[in-house]
Amino acid sequence: MYDIAKGTFMEYDLPDRDAAPYAARVDGATGAVWITGPESDSLYRFDPVTRRFTTYRLPALVSYARMVSIDYSTGDVWTALSNWPYKHAGHNYAELIRLHFPRP
């Protein structure tokens, strides 16, 4: 996290050491940061106010989660699972995953 006023960075360790983050996106409505964890089959939500992570395990092993998108009208969070390398994933197709988080 970069503090503009101080010109300093603060690092936060992901909950899983082998997560290998691929993409991150800030939810403009809540300020939460969503991070994909391809090596851990997870999607992480970081709350910069509490400085805590919430881990969402993805429904597929060897998932290779790629980009993360947020639907600001509904609060839903989307990620795509790559089909490559399919010999490790056990399938030769990609998947799209939606986490449903209704806006208050």
N, C-alpha and C positions, 0 to 999 in steps of 0.2 A: 504494500500500500504506500502510495506516495503522498506526503504531506506538503502541499503547495506552499503554505506559509513558512514552514521550517526548511523546506528543500531537502527533506530526508525521506528515506525508505524504511519501511517496517516489513519484515518477512514473517509469514505464518506457514508452519508446516501443515501439509495436508494430512488427514487422518490415516491414510495408508501410505507407507513409505514408497511402495512400488507403483504409485498411481500414474506416473508419467503424463501429466496434464497436457492436453492437446489444444483445447480452446477454452476461452472464458468470455462471459457476457455479463454486463451489469444490467439489472432490472431497474429501469428508470423510475418505476412507480414505488419500489420498496427500498432500493439501494443495495439489495442483496447481489452478491456475485455468484454466478453459476459457473462451474468448472467441470469439464469432462475428465474422466480418469480411465483412459483406455486399458491400461494394464491391470486395473483393479475391478473392472466391470462395474463402475460406479459413476454417479453424477453427484457432485458436491454443491451445497449451498453455503456460502459464507456470509454471515451477518456482520458487517463492519462495526455496528454499534456494540454488540455483545462480544464480538471477536470470536465467535464460535461457528463451527462447521456442523452441518447436518449431512449425513451420508444417505444416498438413495441407491440401493443396489439394483442394477439392471437385470432384466429377466433372462439374459442369455450369457453363458460363459464365453470367455474370449470374445468380448463384444466389440472392441475397437471403436468406442464412441468417438464421433468426430465433432462436428460443429454443434453449438447449442443456440437455440432461438427462443425468444419469449413473445408470446401473444399478449400485448399490453391491454387489449380489451377484455380478455378473459383471465389472465394470470397464468395460463398454461405454459409449461416449459417443454420444448421439443428437442430431441437429439436424434441423430442418425447413426446407426451401427453399420459399419463397413462390412462387406462380404470378403474383404481381403485381409489377411491371407486365409482363404477359405479352408485350406487343408488343416489349419490349426483350429479354426472356428467350428468345423464340422458341418458347414452348410455353404452353399454357393449363391446366396442371395443376401441383399441388404435388408435392413429393418428400420422402421421409423417408430420412435417411442414418444408418447406424450404423457407428461405428468400433469395432472389436473389440480390447479390451485385457484379456486374461485376468489375473485377480488372482493374485499369487504364492501 
